[in-house]
Amino acid sequence: MANVIVVGTQWGDEGKGKVVDLLSESADYIVRFQGGNNAGHTLVVEDEKFILHLIPSGILHPNKTCCIGNGVVVDPGVLLGEIENLSSHQVQVSPDNLVISGQAHVIMTYHQAVDNARELRKGKSKIGTTGRGIGPCYEDKASRAGIRFHELINPKMFTEKLKANLEEKNFYLEKFLGAKPLDYNQIADQYLAYGEQLRPYAGNVSELLDRGRRQGKNILFEGAQGTHLDIDHGTYPFVTSSNVVAGGACSGAGIGPTRIDTVIGICKAYTTRVGGGPFPTELEDEVGKHLQKVGAEFGSTTGRPRRCGWLDMVVLKNAARLNGLTSLTITKLDVLSGLEQIRIATSYVHGTSSMENFPNECFTLESCKPSYMDFAGWSEDITSARTFSDLPANTQSYLRAIEELAEIPLSIVSVGPGREQTIMMQNPFEV
């Protein structure tokens, strides 16, 4: 029995979906613990691509129980669309293999309207949200005005809350944001229909997981985004609206911290970032364009191009500390093939000072310049490698340097998008 958390170590898009899909083979329960449909996990199974925004990646495996925890904000329309899309690809989704916490909060139409109107009003100073209503939904959760899943499936409670909330939201949309008001009847009809369809999926995820733990089951927790988008520990205000770090799994799924055995950090072999915010190793040259093109670095949720740069060890070490990482997984290593030189930022220069620790203040990070360690690249195609020794010598040297600099052992190395294009050095469920 093992309870394993998978977290991103950078700014999201590290390839968590593929890793969760792989580890799901050994898990009994797969749990999403935070975020919403502002994240997208891309999986390639037998040359077929799946993009999941809310349902855990483990849904592609038979005889697994997938859970959406209380820390997730759920857009019911998106969720139903995912269920329908999976079913059309012969992936069975039912209350037997998908459970939604009754305590999870529901993203409403007015959350999306507020999200988009705010970004429009901010103009050039916008944060770069996905416009999915994630932040405004978490705001309502914190102000105790949110609508939870168990209320969505209770028509009387839902309509009473919707009426009270919409009066305030329409005032804010019209009088402050200059946007159009929303129609109560239209929203009520739409969401009551959602609630009726999703009612069978509601459950107590915390109790379900505890029961599984007592029976010796393996539990895998997956988060969205990456450590440096964490609401508390990321590059604020260019962050998401929830706790992305490993500790968020405990509060977002209802499991005690003493029950966690392993925390795996997912790290891309280089670094990417979507939207605004500081990015010390960003490359705006031909190498950056190469990484973006070869790595197909476009957001799976929005389609926005990702900014690309060299691997940042200051960022990785910060993630290791915040999450208590026990092992590392390196993804998209194959994207670096063909580059003559590869670099890793080992520290920053700020003014006349050298910094090895990640700064707390976003404005300090904006003026940091990276100091690099250089490595010889490789020209070989590594996508068929299945063991560490299959990799070229220069590739091995690069990976060993990451391991030594981060002071964390490698457990998995991904050399391509397919399930089989993986070097499994240590399965956390088999330790």
C-alpha positions in Angstrom: 0.0 0.0 0.0 1.2 3.5 -0.8 -0.2 7.0 -1.1 1.6 9.1 -3.7 1.3 12.7 -4.7 2.3 14.0 -8.1 3.0 17.7 -8.4 4.5 20.1 -11.1 7.7 21.8 -10.1 7.7 24.7 -12.6 4.8 26.8 -13.9 2.6 24.0 -15.0 2.5 22.0 -18.3 5.3 19.7 -17.1 3.6 16.6 -18.4 1.8 15.4 -15.2 -1.0 13.8 -17.2 1.3 11.2 -18.8 3.0 10.4 -15.5 -0.4 10.0 -13.7 -1.6 7.9 -16.5 1.5 5.6 -16.2 1.3 5.4 -12.4 -2.5 4.8 -12.5 -1.7 1.2 -13.6 -0.5 0.5 -10.1 -3.1 2.7 -8.2 -6.6 1.8 -7.1 -7.8 5.4 -6.6 -6.8 8.4 -8.6 -7.7 11.8 -7.0 -7.7 15.3 -8.4 -7.2 17.6 -5.4 -7.2 21.3 -6.7 -7.8 23.7 -9.6 -10.4 23.6 -12.3 -10.7 23.3 -16.0 -8.0 26.0 -16.4 -5.6 23.0 -16.6 -5.4 20.4 -19.2 -3.6 17.0 -19.1 -2.7 15.6 -22.5 -2.3 11.9 -22.9 -1.3 9.8 -25.9 -2.5 6.2 -25.8 -1.9 4.0 -28.9 -1.5 7.1 -31.0 -4.8 8.6 -29.8 -4.7 11.9 -28.0 -6.9 12.6 -24.9 -7.1 16.0 -23.3 -8.6 16.0 -19.8 -9.5 19.1 -17.8 -11.3 17.8 -14.7 -11.5 14.0 -14.8 -8.3 12.4 -13.4 -6.1 10.7 -16.0 -6.6 7.3 -14.4 -10.0 7.2 -16.1 -8.3 5.6 -19.1 -7.6 2.5 -17.1 -10.2 -0.1 -16.3 -11.2 -1.1 -12.7 -10.0 2.2 -11.2 -11.9 4.7 -9.1 -11.3 8.3 -10.0 -12.2 11.1 -7.6 -12.7 14.8 -7.9 -11.9 16.2 -4.4 -13.3 19.1 -2.4 -10.4 21.3 -3.4 -11.4 21.3 -7.1 -13.8 23.9 -8.6 -16.1 22.1 -11.1 -17.6 23.5 -14.2 -20.5 21.1 -14.7 -20.9 21.8 -18.4 -17.2 21.0 -19.0 -17.4 17.9 -16.9 -20.4 16.5 -18.8 -18.6 17.3 -22.0 -15.6 15.3 -20.9 -17.8 12.4 -19.9 -19.5 12.5 -23.3 -16.2 12.8 -25.2 -14.6 9.9 -23.3 -17.7 7.7 -23.9 -17.5 8.5 -27.6 -14.0 7.0 -27.5 -15.2 3.8 -25.8 -13.9 5.0 -22.4 -16.6 4.1 -19.9 -17.4 6.8 -17.3 -20.1 6.1 -14.7 -20.7 6.6 -10.9 -18.9 3.3 -10.5 -15.6 4.8 -11.5 -16.0 8.5 -11.0 -16.9 10.2 -7.7 -17.3 13.9 -7.1 -17.0 15.4 -3.7 -20.2 17.0 -2.5 -18.0 19.7 -1.0 -16.4 20.7 -4.3 -17.5 24.2 -5.4 -19.3 24.8 -8.7 -18.1 27.3 -11.3 -21.1 29.4 -12.3 -21.8 31.5 -15.5 -21.3 34.7 -13.5 -17.8 33.6 -12.4 -16.8 33.4 -16.1 -18.4 36.7 -16.9 -16.6 38.4 -14.0 -13.3 36.8 -14.9 -13.4 38.0 -18.6 -14.7 41.4 -17.8 -12.0 42.0 -15.2 -9.2 41.0 -17.7 -10.7 43.3 -20.3 -10.9 46.2 -17.9 -7.2 45.7 -16.9 -6.0 45.9 -20.5 -2.2 45.6 -20.7 -1.9 44.9 -16.9 -4.1 41.8 -17.1 -2.8 38.7 -15.3 -3.5 36.4 -18.2 -6.2 34.1 -16.7 -7.8 31.4 -18.9 -11.2 33.2 -18.5 -12.7 30.0 -17.1 -14.0 31.6 -13.9 -11.6 29.8 -11.6 -10.5 32.8 -9.5 -13.9 34.2 -9.0 -15.2 30.8 -7.9 -12.5 30.5 -5.3 -13.3 34.0 -4.2 -16.9 33.0 -3.5 -15.6 29.9 -1.7 -13.5 32.1 0.6 -16.3 34.6 1.2 -18.7 31.7 2.0 -21.0 32.6 -0.9 -20.0 29.7 -3.1 -22.4 27.0 -4.4 -21.1 23.5 -3.6 -21.8 20.3 -5.5 -24.3 19.0 -2.9 -26.2 22.2 -3.3 -26.2 22.0 -7.1 -28.1 18.7 -6.9 -30.6 20.1 -4.4 -33.0 22.3 -6.5 -34.4 24.3 -3.6 -31.1 25.2 -2.1 -29.5 25.9 -5.5 -32.2 28.3 -6.7 -32.2 30.2 -3.4 -28.5 30.7 -3.5 -28.4 31.5 -7.2 -31.0 34.3 -6.8 -29.1 35.9 -3.9 -25.7 35.6 -5.7 -26.8 36.8 -9.1 -28.3 40.0 -7.7 -24.9 41.0 -6.3 -22.9 39.7 -9.4 -25.1 41.6 -11.8 -24.7 44.8 -9.9 -20.9 44.3 -10.0 -20.9 43.4 -13.7 -23.0 46.4 -14.7 -22.0 49.2 -12.4 -18.3 48.5 -12.0 -17.1 46.3 -14.9 -19.4 47.8 -17.5 -20.6 44.4 -18.7 -24.1 43.0 -19.5 -26.2 41.5 -16.7 -27.0 37.8 -16.7 -30.5 36.2 -16.8 -31.5 34.2 -13.8 -34.0 31.9 -15.5 -31.5 30.9 -18.2 -28.8 30.1 -15.6 -31.2 28.3 -13.3 -32.6 26.1 -16.1 -29.1 25.2 -17.4 -27.6 24.4 -14.0 -30.6 22.5 -12.7 -30.3 20.2 -15.7 -26.6 19.8 -15.0 -27.4 18.9 -11.4 -29.9 16.2 -12.5 -27.4 14.6 -14.8 -24.5 14.7 -12.3 -26.5 13.7 -9.1 -25.4 10.0 -9.3 -21.7 11.0 -9.1 -21.9 12.8 -5.8 -20.2 11.2 -2.8 -17.9 11.7 0.2 -14.4 11.4 -1.3 -12.6 11.8 2.1 -14.5 8.8 3.6 -14.1 6.8 0.4 -10.3 7.3 0.4 -10.0 6.5 4.1 -11.9 3.3 3.6 -9.6 2.4 0.7 -6.5 3.1 2.8 -7.7 0.8 5.5 -8.2 -1.9 3.0 -4.6 -1.5 1.8 -5.4 0.2 -1.5 -2.9 2.4 -3.5 -4.0 6.0 -3.8 -2.6 8.5 -6.4 -3.1 12.2 -6.0 -2.8 14.6 -8.9 -2.7 18.3 -8.9 -3.1 20.9 -11.7 -0.7 23.7 -12.7 2.8 23.8 -11.1 4.4 24.8 -7.8 5.2 28.4 -8.9 1.6 29.1 -9.7 0.6 28.3 -6.1 -1.5 31.1 -4.6 0.8 31.4 -1.6 4.2 30.2 -2.8 4.1 31.2 -6.5 5.0 34.3 -8.5 2.1 36.3 -7.0 0.0 37.9 -8.5 0.8 35.8 -11.6 -0.5 32.7 -10.0 -3.6 30.4 -9.9 -6.2 30.6 -7.2 -5.5 27.5 -5.2 -2.7 25.6 -3.4 -0.8 23.6 -6.0 1.9 22.3 -3.6 1.8 18.8 -2.2 0.2 20.0 1.1 -2.8 21.0 -1.0 -3.6 17.3 -1.5 -4.4 16.8 2.1 -6.8 19.7 2.4 -8.1 19.3 -1.2 -9.0 15.6 -0.8 -9.6 15.2 2.9 -6.6 13.0 3.9 -4.2 13.6 6.8 -0.5 14.4 6.0 0.8 11.4 8.0 -0.9 9.2 5.4 1.3 10.4 2.5 4.3 8.2 1.6 5.8 9.7 -1.6 5.8 13.0 -3.4 7.0 13.0 -7.0 8.0 16.2 -8.7 7.4 16.5 -12.4 10.0 18.6 -14.2 10.2 19.3 -17.9 13.8 19.0 -19.3 13.5 22.7 -20.0 11.1 25.3 -18.7 7.9 26.8 -20.0 5.4 29.4 -18.9 2.0 30.5 -20.2 0.7 34.0 -19.7 2.3 36.9 -17.8 4.8 36.9 -15.0 8.6 36.8 -14.6 10.6 34.1 -16.3 14.4 34.4 -15.7 15.5 31.7 -18.2 13.1 32.7 -21.0 14.6 32.4 -24.5 13.4 34.8 -27.1 15.8 33.5 -29.8 16.0 30.7 -32.3 16.5 28.1 -29.5 13.3 29.3 -27.8 11.5 28.9 -31.0 13.0 25.5 -31.5 11.7 24.3 -28.1 8.3 25.7 -28.7 8.0 24.1 -32.2 9.5 20.7 -31.4 7.9 20.5 -28.0 4.5 21.6 -29.4 4.3 24.1 -26.6 0.8 25.4 -26.9 -1.7 25.3 -24.0 -4.0 22.3 -24.0 -6.7 24.4 -22.4 -6.4 27.7 -24.3 -4.1 27.0 -27.2 -1.9 29.9 -26.2 1.8 29.6 -27.1 4.0 28.8 -24.1 7.1 30.8 -23.4 10.2 28.6 -23.4 13.5 28.7 -21.7 16.3 26.6 -20.2 15.9 24.5 -17.1 16.0 26.6 -13.9 17.6 24.9 -10.9 16.6 27.7 -8.6 13.0 27.1 -9.5 13.4 23.3 -9.1 15.2 23.5 -5.7 12.4 25.8 -4.5 9.8 23.3 -5.5 11.8 20.5 -3.8 11.7 22.3 -0.5 8.0 23.4 -0.7 6.8 20.0 -1.7 9.2 17.8 0.2 9.9 15.9 -3.0 11.1 12.3 -2.7 11.9 11.8 -6.4 12.0 13.5 -9.7 10.4 12.7 -13.1 11.9 14.4 -16.2 9.6 14.9 -19.1 10.1 15.9 -22.8 13.8 15.0 -22.7 13.5 14.2 -26.5 12.7 17.8 -27.3 16.4 18.7 -26.5 17.7 16.3 -29.1 19.6 18.1 -31.9 20.8 21.1 -29.8 24.6 21.5 -29.7 24.6 23.1 -26.3 22.2 22.8 -23.3 22.2 25.0 -20.3 20.9 24.9 -16.7 20.5 28.0 -14.6 22.2 27.3 -11.2 21.8 30.7 -9.6 20.6 34.3 -10.3 22.4 37.6 -10.4 20.5 40.4 -8.8 22.3 43.7 -9.0 25.7 42.9 -7.7 24.6 39.9 -5.7 24.4 36.2 -6.5 21.2 34.4 -5.4 20.8 30.7 -5.1 17.4 30.8 -3.4 14.1 31.7 -5.2 13.0 35.3 -4.1 9.7 35.7 -2.4 8.9 38.9 -4.2 7.8 38.9 -7.8 9.4 42.3 -8.5 12.8 41.0 -7.4 12.5 38.0 -9.7 11.7 40.3 -12.6 15.2 41.8 -12.4 17.1 38.5 -11.8 19.5 37.3 -14.5 20.4 33.6 -14.7 23.9 32.2 -14.2 24.3 29.1 -16.4 26.2 25.7 -16.3 26.7 24.4 -19.9 26.4 20.9 -21.2 27.2 19.3 -24.5 24.0 18.3 -26.4 23.2 15.2 -28.4 22.0 14.5 -31.9 20.7 10.9 -31.4 17.0 10.1 -31.5 16.2 8.9 -27.9 12.5 8.1 -28.3 13.2 4.4 -28.4 15.3 4.3 -25.2 13.7 2.1 -22.5 16.5 2.0 -20.0 18.9 4.6 -18.7 21.8 2.9 -20.4 20.1 3.2 -23.7 20.5 6.9 -23.6 23.5 8.7 -25.3 26.4 9.5 -22.9 25.7 13.3 -23.1 22.1 12.7 -22.3 23.0 10.6 -19.3 25.4 13.3 -18.1 22.7 15.9 -18.3 20.3 13.8 -16.3 22.9 13.0 -13.6 23.6 16.7 -13.3 20.0 17.5 -12.7 19.9 14.7 -10.1 23.0 16.0 -8.3 22.1 19.7 -8.4 18.6 19.1 -7.2 19.8 16.5 -4.6 16.8 14.3 -5.5 16.9 10.9 -7.2 15.3 10.4 -10.6 12.4 7.9 -10.8 11.0 8.3 -14.3 12.3 9.8 -17.5 9.9 10.5 -20.4 11.5 10.3 -23.9 8.3 10.8 -26.0 4.6 11.5 -25.7 3.5 7.8 -25.8 2.9 5.6 -22.8 5.6 3.2 -23.9 8.2 6.0 -24.5 9.2 6.0 -20.8 12.2 4.9 -18.7 10.8 3.7 -15.4 13.7 3.7 -12.9 11.6 3.3 -9.8 7.8 2.8 -9.4 6.7 4.5 -6.2 4.0 1.8 -5.7 6.6 -1.0 -5.8 9.1 0.4 -3.3 
